[in-house]
Amino acid sequence: MIYIYNKSTDPYFNLAAEEYVLKQFNDECFMLWRNRPSIIIGKNQNALAEINLDYVKEHNIPVVRRLSGGGAVFHDLGNVNFTFIVNDDLNGFSDFRRFTQPIIDVLRKLSLNAEFSGRNDITIDGKKISGNAQYYYKNRILHHGTLLVSSNMADLSAALKVRPIKFEDKGVKSVSKRVTNINEHLEKPIDIEEFINLIMDDIRLTTGGSGLYEFTDENIRNIEKLRDEKYNTWEWNFGMSPDYNLKNEKKFSGGTVEVDLNVSDGIIRDIKIYGDFFGKKDVKDIEEILKGVKHSENDVKNALSSIDIGEYFSNITLENLLDVMF
């Protein structure tokens, strides 16, 4: 087994690094890493249904889709992520205890009442400090989990608070749970680097490992390529969302606007606009323009940039329309 402390805090790079090690390395691996504030969503989730879009936009928080299933999680520098990559057949898949137990053992050495709980969590005194997920690829299992050490709980709650929009989809929705930081259960808060070293040293000791592996220049180039071509793209992070319908309604000075969207593969397949607004021209023109456009704020804005919205919606702006659609 090789051991990696990936010191990058770029969530796009870090998710790409996991996939690169999984698919391009033959060795089993244990890796620790952190992300700057970001939202990491499960492979099968509808990105827009999991996030507070206003908060995400205001704070410029990246939304990145991972390889594994499960729910959406908020990462910041107070959260430590761990990754096990092992060679195994499919029979070992979903054995979460196998990978969480070494982490639980470390936490118990800190006199913490850590336990495996439910389907995929680690708790301390009944409160969640770790969520875990897995992915299988050609007889290799990737297991990764979070460890809340000193995360900003207010940011965590705000970033994942869904706006009052009705989504109907086949994706997996996150379930709000009571969470806590590890430091809240220690007599003296532990420094994040000290915590990382503690975990790495313990895992290396129990698995018989030696020194840390450093990514080579070639590794980094390949990971950056994967980051740029996959993990830092709208197509992966939003276009991969399951098909969904979005219905939303807002009232403006020019009247009420209601939008009913059908989105497939991230593309607007059908759209209907209703309301008690006035306009010189028929909104069917707007509907036809938007069919086939990505359900992305920038793409919709660009598609309507040459249109005089005021001719279709009296006293209603393009920004108002975008607010209803997102």
WOQUIBEL-V147291 format. One record per residue. RES is the residue in three letters. PSI is psi in whole degrees, 0 to 359 (* if undefined). BURIAL is + if it has 16 or more other C-alpha atoms within 10 Angstrom, else -. D_FIRST is the distance of its C-alpha to the first C-alpha in Angstrom with 2 decimals. Layout:
res=[RES | RES]
psi=[PSI | PSI]
burial=[BURIAL | BURIAL]
d_first=[D_FIRST | D_FIRST]
This chain:
res=[MET | ILE | TYR | ILE | TYR | ASN | LYS | SER | THR | ASP | PRO | TYR | PHE | ASN | LEU | ALA | ALA | GLU | GLU | TYR | VAL | LEU | LYS | GLN | PHE | ASN | ASP | GLU | CYS | PHE | MET | LEU | TRP | ARG | ASN | ARG | PRO | SER | ILE | ILE | ILE | GLY | LYS | ASN | GLN | ASN | ALA | LEU | ALA | GLU | ILE | ASN | LEU | ASP | TYR | VAL | LYS | GLU | HIS | ASN | ILE | PRO | VAL | VAL | ARG | ARG | LEU | SER | GLY | GLY | GLY | ALA | VAL | PHE | HIS | ASP | LEU | GLY | ASN | VAL | ASN | PHE | THR | PHE | ILE | VAL | ASN | ASP | ASP | LEU | ASN | GLY | PHE | SER | ASP | PHE | ARG | ARG | PHE | THR | GLN | PRO | ILE | ILE | ASP | VAL | LEU | ARG | LYS | LEU | SER | LEU | ASN | ALA | GLU | PHE | SER | GLY | ARG | ASN | ASP | ILE | THR | ILE | ASP | GLY | LYS | LYS | ILE | SER | GLY | ASN | ALA | GLN | TYR | TYR | TYR | LYS | ASN | ARG | ILE | LEU | HIS | HIS | GLY | THR | LEU | LEU | VAL | SER | SER | ASN | MET | ALA | ASP | LEU | SER | ALA | ALA | LEU | LYS | VAL | ARG | PRO | ILE | LYS | PHE | GLU | ASP | LYS | GLY | VAL | LYS | SER | VAL | SER | LYS | ARG | VAL | THR | ASN | ILE | ASN | GLU | HIS | LEU | GLU | LYS | PRO | ILE | ASP | ILE | GLU | GLU | PHE | ILE | ASN | LEU | ILE | MET | ASP | ASP | ILE | ARG | LEU | THR | THR | GLY | GLY | SER | GLY | LEU | TYR | GLU | PHE | THR | ASP | GLU | ASN | ILE | ARG | ASN | ILE | GLU | LYS | LEU | ARG | ASP | GLU | LYS | TYR | ASN | THR | TRP | GLU | TRP | ASN | PHE | GLY | MET | SER | PRO | ASP | TYR | ASN | LEU | LYS | ASN | GLU | LYS | LYS | PHE | SER | GLY | GLY | THR | VAL | GLU | VAL | ASP | LEU | ASN | VAL | SER | ASP | GLY | ILE | ILE | ARG | ASP | ILE | LYS | ILE | TYR | GLY | ASP | PHE | PHE | GLY | LYS | LYS | ASP | VAL | LYS | ASP | ILE | GLU | GLU | ILE | LEU | LYS | GLY | VAL | LYS | HIS | SER | GLU | ASN | ASP | VAL | LYS | ASN | ALA | LEU | SER | SER | ILE | ASP | ILE | GLY | GLU | TYR | PHE | SER | ASN | ILE | THR | LEU | GLU | ASN | LEU | LEU | ASP | VAL | MET | PHE]
psi=[138 | 157 | 128 | 128 | 99 | 108 | 0 | 144 | 15 | 111 | 327 | 315 | 317 | 321 | 324 | 323 | 320 | 312 | 321 | 314 | 319 | 314 | 336 | 342 | 152 | 334 | 152 | 158 | 146 | 128 | 141 | 144 | 160 | 153 | 145 | 169 | 123 | 162 | 126 | 118 | 155 | 157 | 325 | 12 | 155 | 110 | 313 | 335 | 351 | 347 | 157 | 96 | 320 | 315 | 317 | 316 | 317 | 323 | 7 | 50 | 122 | 144 | 118 | 132 | 135 | 174 | 326 | 164 | 201 | 192 | 174 | 142 | 148 | 128 | 145 | 185 | 352 | 4 | 131 | 130 | 139 | 147 | 126 | 133 | 118 | 156 | 123 | 163 | 177 | 342 | 336 | 356 | 146 | 8 | 79 | 329 | 327 | 324 | 334 | 334 | 317 | 326 | 318 | 320 | 320 | 316 | 323 | 333 | 343 | 13 | 34 | 140 | 69 | 138 | 153 | 136 | 142 | 219 | 322 | 30 | 158 | 133 | 158 | 121 | 39 | 357 | 140 | 130 | 355 | 130 | 146 | 153 | 161 | 157 | 142 | 134 | 114 | 62 | 22 | 135 | 130 | 120 | 127 | 154 | 163 | 157 | 104 | 111 | 306 | 43 | 155 | 103 | 330 | 317 | 319 | 313 | 318 | 321 | 328 | 5 | 115 | 138 | 160 | 68 | 139 | 113 | 138 | 111 | 175 | 8 | 171 | 120 | 143 | 146 | 125 | 132 | 158 | 125 | 162 | 162 | 146 | 320 | 337 | 347 | 7 | 146 | 323 | 123 | 141 | 140 | 143 | 320 | 323 | 320 | 317 | 314 | 322 | 314 | 312 | 315 | 319 | 316 | 319 | 320 | 315 | 339 | 4 | 25 | 173 | 232 | 175 | 147 | 133 | 132 | 134 | 169 | 322 | 317 | 311 | 318 | 317 | 322 | 317 | 324 | 315 | 320 | 309 | 326 | 344 | 294 | 338 | 36 | 149 | 322 | 318 | 313 | 328 | 321 | 336 | 357 | 147 | 159 | 144 | 159 | 139 | 129 | 128 | 153 | 135 | 153 | 130 | 178 | 332 | 4 | 184 | 137 | 127 | 133 | 135 | 111 | 142 | 120 | 131 | 130 | 31 | 3 | 137 | 111 | 328 | 148 | 136 | 135 | 125 | 172 | 177 | 22 | 165 | 154 | 147 | 329 | 161 | 130 | 350 | 332 | 316 | 317 | 317 | 322 | 321 | 345 | 128 | 359 | 145 | 142 | 65 | 137 | 316 | 320 | 318 | 318 | 316 | 321 | 329 | 7 | 331 | 2 | 139 | 96 | 328 | 337 | 341 | 331 | 101 | 128 | 28 | 130 | 170 | 321 | 324 | 316 | 318 | 324 | 325 | 323 | 343 | *]
burial=[+ | + | + | + | + | - | - | - | + | + | + | + | + | + | + | + | + | + | + | + | + | + | - | - | - | - | - | + | + | + | + | + | + | + | + | + | + | + | + | + | + | + | + | + | + | + | + | + | + | + | + | + | + | - | + | + | - | - | - | - | + | + | + | + | + | + | + | + | + | + | + | + | + | + | + | + | + | + | + | + | + | + | + | + | + | + | + | - | - | - | - | - | + | + | - | + | + | - | + | + | - | + | + | + | + | + | + | - | - | - | - | + | - | + | + | + | + | - | - | + | + | + | + | + | - | - | + | + | + | + | + | + | + | + | + | + | - | - | - | + | + | + | + | + | + | + | + | + | + | + | + | + | - | - | + | + | - | - | + | + | + | + | - | - | - | - | - | - | + | - | + | + | + | + | - | - | - | - | + | + | + | + | + | - | + | - | - | - | - | + | - | + | - | - | + | + | - | - | + | + | + | + | + | + | - | - | - | - | - | - | - | - | - | - | - | - | - | - | - | - | - | - | + | + | - | + | + | - | - | + | + | + | - | + | - | + | + | + | + | + | + | + | + | + | + | + | + | + | + | - | - | - | - | - | - | - | + | + | + | + | + | + | + | + | + | + | + | + | + | + | + | - | - | - | - | - | + | + | + | - | - | - | + | - | - | + | - | - | - | + | + | - | + | + | + | + | - | - | - | + | + | - | - | - | - | - | - | - | + | - | - | + | + | - | + | + | + | + | - | - | + | - | - | + | + | +]
d_first=[0.00 | 3.78 | 6.69 | 9.99 | 13.43 | 15.57 | 19.06 | 21.05 | 23.38 | 24.59 | 23.97 | 24.58 | 22.00 | 19.36 | 19.86 | 19.82 | 16.52 | 14.92 | 16.65 | 15.84 | 12.04 | 12.66 | 15.17 | 14.57 | 10.91 | 9.72 | 5.94 | 4.62 | 5.11 | 7.16 | 10.34 | 13.73 | 16.94 | 20.69 | 23.57 | 27.14 | 29.62 | 28.99 | 29.24 | 26.36 | 27.81 | 26.51 | 26.59 | 29.76 | 31.69 | 34.89 | 34.15 | 37.76 | 38.10 | 35.30 | 36.29 | 39.27 | 40.14 | 42.68 | 40.29 | 37.50 | 40.01 | 41.62 | 38.40 | 36.79 | 33.69 | 31.32 | 30.75 | 27.56 | 26.60 | 23.00 | 21.58 | 21.58 | 24.75 | 26.17 | 28.36 | 28.98 | 27.63 | 28.79 | 26.34 | 27.40 | 26.11 | 26.58 | 23.87 | 20.13 | 17.89 | 14.41 | 12.23 | 9.67 | 8.99 | 8.44 | 10.28 | 13.46 | 17.20 | 19.65 | 20.51 | 17.55 | 18.80 | 20.64 | 19.06 | 18.85 | 19.01 | 15.64 | 14.06 | 16.98 | 17.37 | 14.66 | 16.46 | 19.77 | 19.04 | 18.60 | 21.78 | 23.66 | 23.03 | 25.07 | 27.77 | 27.36 | 28.48 | 25.46 | 25.42 | 24.12 | 27.14 | 28.53 | 26.52 | 23.64 | 24.49 | 23.80 | 27.11 | 28.63 | 32.13 | 32.33 | 31.53 | 28.61 | 26.04 | 23.23 | 23.34 | 20.52 | 20.26 | 18.34 | 18.46 | 17.94 | 17.64 | 17.77 | 15.76 | 13.11 | 13.59 | 13.49 | 14.44 | 15.80 | 18.30 | 20.72 | 21.58 | 25.19 | 25.69 | 28.86 | 29.46 | 33.01 | 34.16 | 37.31 | 35.48 | 33.20 | 36.30 | 38.33 | 35.81 | 35.28 | 38.94 | 40.31 | 43.70 | 46.60 | 46.26 | 46.37 | 43.47 | 43.47 | 40.25 | 37.85 | 34.83 | 33.01 | 34.55 | 32.83 | 34.25 | 35.18 | 33.83 | 34.39 | 31.63 | 31.20 | 29.31 | 27.31 | 29.56 | 32.58 | 31.53 | 30.82 | 33.69 | 32.55 | 30.60 | 27.20 | 26.49 | 23.91 | 22.01 | 22.22 | 20.83 | 17.83 | 17.15 | 17.75 | 15.19 | 12.41 | 13.43 | 13.72 | 10.38 | 8.78 | 11.55 | 11.32 | 7.75 | 8.35 | 6.43 | 8.79 | 10.34 | 10.23 | 10.06 | 13.60 | 14.86 | 17.23 | 20.83 | 20.38 | 17.52 | 19.89 | 22.84 | 21.28 | 20.16 | 23.67 | 25.23 | 23.55 | 24.58 | 28.13 | 28.62 | 27.19 | 26.10 | 29.05 | 31.65 | 34.26 | 33.74 | 30.20 | 30.78 | 34.32 | 35.36 | 32.69 | 34.39 | 36.02 | 39.74 | 41.81 | 45.33 | 46.17 | 49.50 | 50.65 | 54.00 | 55.23 | 58.65 | 59.83 | 63.23 | 63.97 | 63.18 | 60.40 | 57.75 | 55.71 | 52.95 | 51.55 | 48.58 | 46.79 | 43.46 | 41.37 | 38.26 | 39.09 | 42.55 | 45.86 | 47.45 | 50.45 | 51.97 | 55.12 | 56.69 | 59.33 | 61.27 | 64.66 | 64.36 | 66.98 | 66.53 | 68.71 | 66.32 | 64.53 | 60.88 | 60.25 | 59.92 | 56.96 | 55.41 | 55.70 | 54.21 | 51.09 | 50.38 | 47.48 | 46.26 | 42.75 | 42.80 | 41.84 | 44.19 | 44.36 | 45.01 | 47.73 | 49.28 | 49.38 | 50.87 | 53.66 | 54.17 | 57.32 | 58.83 | 61.34 | 59.92 | 63.14 | 65.05 | 63.00 | 62.42 | 65.22 | 64.01 | 60.35 | 57.92 | 54.93 | 52.76 | 54.33 | 53.48 | 49.86 | 49.71 | 50.73 | 48.31 | 45.23]
